[in-house]
Amino acid sequence: MENKYTKKYVKVIAEFEEDGRIIPLRIFWEDGRVFEIDRILDVRPGVSRKVGGQGIRYLCRILNKEVCLFYEEPRWYVESK
Amino acid sequence: MDRVILHSDMNSFYASVECLYHPEFQGLPVAVGGNPKNRHGIILAKNQLAREAGVKTGEALWEARAKSPQLIIVEPNFERYLKFSKMARKIYYRYSELVEPFGLDEAWIDVTGSTHIYGSGEAIARKISREIQSELGLTVSIGVSFNKIFAKFGSDYKKPDAITVITRENYQEIVWERGVGELLYVGRSTGKKLMKYGIYTIGDLAKSSMDFLKCQLGKMGVILWDFANGLDNSPVKWFDENYNGNERVIKSIGNSITTPRDIENTKDMKLVMYMLTESVAMRLRETDCYCQTVAIHIRTKELRSFTRQMKLSKPSDLTGEIGEAAILLFNQNYDFSSPVRSLGVRAADLVPNTVPIQLDLFGHEEERIRQGRLDITIDGLRKRYGNHSVRRAVTIGDTMSCMDPKKDHVIYPLRYF
């Protein structure tokens, strides 16, 4: 089966709270674009069946679109088309 | 009040984890198998499609490939499985602190005290199943019952992704119908023995006389009779969440290895024995124990295997003494009449290393103390720079010496009792 998604590791700037929570703020795309995370809608452990992986899943709103950002220690990735 | 016990079993655990990381495997038969180059070439786990093609756990890779030519075989990734096992356990801990793991993929959970918060055992089972599905991407089979044995039976009853409730009202219909071999601790040989006496189902076992079983099977007979009648009352044991093994009271420490090539001479045998002993003795020191007995396990090329053991003159955790004992045992009990396929060393009869030891006038106590210090120093170096940083001269310059029993050994054996 052809898979149109790939696992794209990305550079992320994140905030580490005193209580241990990690909050991603900004994603750096490979072509130099920087995406601000406007809002985090949901945080929970989750799997990404499209590209294969398991980690903390951040459901983020970026430019009015919902994007899943995964923290699979020690790296971050998104499901990219 | 009856206890409420769940037994959760992650379906085709290794294979499911691998499929999760390889979405391209979707719709294909997948199996996890060892590396045939190191002669570990057997199937460790398989997914549903491979099972349907007739692939069996434990068979050789080539046998499996013959049954299912498009079978994808991936090498195991134990660290990943340990991680998933730990995460699953964390989900169980949301519902009870009484979680007893049984291997990496199974666990008992005693939720008796949580039923008034989260609902019935079945409701909790459904929640756990949903959470594992969404957070780990795996499916589980869960058995819900009033004792551990029936809970375990329930999780095996319907697979995959199912919940089976076995109550005092329905256990005779569900459990008693099934073959006696499906009961925990009825293996091949016990099953054969029982069959000889016309005991085919678990119901037959439950209805037979306990005295008769005791005569035939010893104390195990009584235990099995209890199991079959739903009288098992063993508790779900409390477990340290951060501990990744599954034995609380360590009875022995051992390592064994199937070597990349058969062992046919004393030189190779010594090499392997020392390699295994290094790992065993280091683990012995880590647990602050001395051993009083050393045992070895030998398996020949024809898969005939036997064990031999001997008592040490003094309790010891010295690599040198244990290794020498293992080699002595080998030399006394085997003559290479057939090449050796796998070897094992086990330190048993453990005592805390604080026990007083009877010294003798003519022993080399000073030498032993010096050896002990040397071992501790080497342990320290290995912890900092890796297990291969300091090696015995015998193990240098041999292809087999790349094996690292200490590091490769991550999954500890387990027992129900």
Interface residues (C-beta under 8 A of the other chain):
Chain A: M1 N3 Y5 R44 P45 G46 V47 R49 K50 V51 G52 G53 Q54
Chain B: L20 Y21 H22 P23 E24 Q26 G27 F84 M87 S134 E135 L136 G137
